[in-house]
Amino acid sequence: MNRLDREQMAARVARDIPEGAYVNLGIGLPTTVANFLPADREIFLQSENGLLGMGPAPAKGDEDPELINAGKQPVTLLAGGCYFHHGDSFAMMRGGHLDICVLGAFQVSERGDLANWHTGAADAIPAVGGAMDLAIGAKQVFVMMELLNKSGDSKLVAECTYPLTGLRCVSRVYTDLAVFDLGPDGAGIIEMVDGLSLETLRKLTGLALRDGRASACIPE
Amino acid sequence: MIDKSAATPQAAVADVFDGARIMIGGFGTAGMPDQLIDALIAHGAKDLTIINNNAGNGETGLAALLKARRVRKIVCSFPRQTDSHHFDTLYRAGEIELELVPQGNLAARIQAAGAGLGAIFTPTGYGTLLADGKETREIAGRHYVLEYPLHADFALIKAHRGDRWGNLVYRKTARNFGPIMAMAAKCTIAQVGEIVPLGALDPEAVITPGIFVQRVVATGDARRAAA
């Protein structure tokens, strides 16, 4: 089966981030989306620890331990960027000022419930960070994840079994096999990789999956 | 003459008492007041409740305070990290209590304390485990969770420069929780790279007005101060 690798997934997400958007990229896989934003588009990257206008990683030797991103990696500030405290930062996140945030997930339900902070395992040490604020605060929440987990189970599900991060908050899911739009009517497919059929995708996910592709009027 | 400067970090933390609730600034190690924490470890206060974003990184600062077993409870948003082994060990042994708070709620509860609010309704965490048992309310069609302010006896923060009246400016992302913690504690102690004369800080650029700061201690961190 064709599938997008992680770089191709990041590039696919980057395509949907428009000029002028204020964007928060979550820790891990979503952070790599920054590498694929076209240079001719001005996009404002926000980092929850207190910067707007975040630039790429510094050259080796230029790292500043007081200029880091949410993943605590050294970053740079673009000309025009600025710093602020955590109250202001989370007002941006919770107050609906961010256009898009991109998050990873353990599971997403077809109606947009998100589970990405805790496996619920008894011996796991829980950590939540800013995930719950981003989930409910950004105008659009994109999730970026592989569709299947290591055991081959779909992470896009009818109902999440992991503890929730936010209810009905995810609008779009980018995976290695397909891109889904989520809403009150469930999940719809916007696009999928070459060679994959809607039926296969329905079987993999166990979901009805509306056909929301541009060519959806053409019968299969 | 009002002079809030303390001679040493040890003098600055001398009245911290056993069982105190202490906010410690920093996001990871950026903005962590390492010299005040070292002084607190040397001072010996125990049974502390610590409010911080994390639960220590590596071997220094908050991690060292945890390792010294001075902390009874930690209130934080993101304890589990690759280098949080001292917290992990205490937590798994049941020797430290954890109150896990979504990061924005942590900030908002600290701000509520500083601003004198009795409580806040926040949308963050609604419908999740972290809102279990908490009062909720629907306001204009949206669901909110009732959360209470986080007060502290002391706040230990790090700033870039300060003056003898306690005005502070910060440096880059080391600012993080400093300004809001300074407002929420009864006694705020700021570790600064240098103490400058009154008037040397541009009043338009002061981030924390001196009213929120009780003590300032210069650490002579020349490299940072020069940057």
Chai-1 contact restraints between the chains, C-beta under 6 A:
chainA,res_idxA,chainB,res_idxB,connection_type,confidence,min_distance_angstrom,max_distance_angstrom,comment,restraint_id
A,N49,B,F27,contact,1.0,0.0,6.0,A-B,restraint_1
A,N49,B,T173,contact,1.0,0.0,6.0,A-B,restraint_2
A,N49,B,N176,contact,1.0,0.0,6.0,A-B,restraint_3
A,G50,B,T173,contact,1.0,0.0,6.0,A-B,restraint_4
A,G50,B,R175,contact,1.0,0.0,6.0,A-B,restraint_5
A,G50,B,N176,contact,1.0,0.0,6.0,A-B,restraint_6
A,L51,B,T173,contact,1.0,0.0,6.0,A-B,restraint_7
A,E66,B,A30,contact,1.0,0.0,6.0,A-B,restraint_8
A,E66,B,R171,contact,1.0,0.0,6.0,A-B,restraint_9
A,E66,B,K172,contact,1.0,0.0,6.0,A-B,restraint_10
A,E66,B,A174,contact,1.0,0.0,6.0,A-B,restraint_11
A,L67,B,K172,contact,1.0,0.0,6.0,A-B,restraint_12
A,L67,B,T173,contact,1.0,0.0,6.0,A-B,restraint_13
A,I68,B,A30,contact,1.0,0.0,6.0,A-B,restraint_14
A,I68,B,T173,contact,1.0,0.0,6.0,A-B,restraint_15
A,K72,B,G28,contact,1.0,0.0,6.0,A-B,restraint_16
A,Y83,B,K172,contact,1.0,0.0,6.0,A-B,restraint_17
A,Y83,B,R175,contact,1.0,0.0,6.0,A-B,restraint_18
A,H85,B,R175,contact,1.0,0.0,6.0,A-B,restraint_19
A,H85,B,P179,contact,1.0,0.0,6.0,A-B,restraint_20
A,H85,B,I180,contact,1.0,0.0,6.0,A-B,restraint_21
A,H86,B,A107,contact,1.0,0.0,6.0,A-B,restraint_22
A,H86,B,N176,contact,1.0,0.0,6.0,A-B,restraint_23
A,H86,B,F177,contact,1.0,0.0,6.0,A-B,restraint_24
A,G87,B,A107,contact,1.0,0.0,6.0,A-B,restraint_25
A,G87,B,Q111,contact,1.0,0.0,6.0,A-B,restraint_26
A,G87,B,I180,contact,1.0,0.0,6.0,A-B,restraint_27
A,F90,B,G104,contact,1.0,0.0,6.0,A-B,restraint_28
A,F90,B,A107,contact,1.0,0.0,6.0,A-B,restraint_29
A,R94,B,G104,contact,1.0,0.0,6.0,A-B,restraint_30
A,I125,B,R80,contact,1.0,0.0,6.0,A-B,restraint_31
A,I125,B,Y91,contact,1.0,0.0,6.0,A-B,restraint_32
A,P126,B,L100,contact,1.0,0.0,6.0,A-B,restraint_33
A,A127,B,F78,contact,1.0,0.0,6.0,A-B,restraint_34
A,A127,B,P79,contact,1.0,0.0,6.0,A-B,restraint_35
A,A127,B,R80,contact,1.0,0.0,6.0,A-B,restraint_36
A,V128,B,S77,contact,1.0,0.0,6.0,A-B,restraint_37
A,V128,B,P102,contact,1.0,0.0,6.0,A-B,restraint_38
A,G129,B,S77,contact,1.0,0.0,6.0,A-B,restraint_39
A,G129,B,F78,contact,1.0,0.0,6.0,A-B,restraint_40
A,G129,B,Q103,contact,1.0,0.0,6.0,A-B,restraint_41
A,G130,B,Q103,contact,1.0,0.0,6.0,A-B,restraint_42
A,M132,B,P102,contact,1.0,0.0,6.0,A-B,restraint_43
A,M132,B,T124,contact,1.0,0.0,6.0,A-B,restraint_44
A,M132,B,G125,contact,1.0,0.0,6.0,A-B,restraint_45
A,D133,B,P102,contact,1.0,0.0,6.0,A-B,restraint_46
A,D133,B,G104,contact,1.0,0.0,6.0,A-B,restraint_47
A,D133,B,T124,contact,1.0,0.0,6.0,A-B,restraint_48
A,I136,B,P123,contact,1.0,0.0,6.0,A-B,restraint_49
A,I136,B,T124,contact,1.0,0.0,6.0,A-B,restraint_50
A,P163,B,L129,contact,1.0,0.0,6.0,A-B,restraint_51
A,L164,B,T128,contact,1.0,0.0,6.0,A-B,restraint_52
A,L167,B,G127,contact,1.0,0.0,6.0,A-B,restraint_53
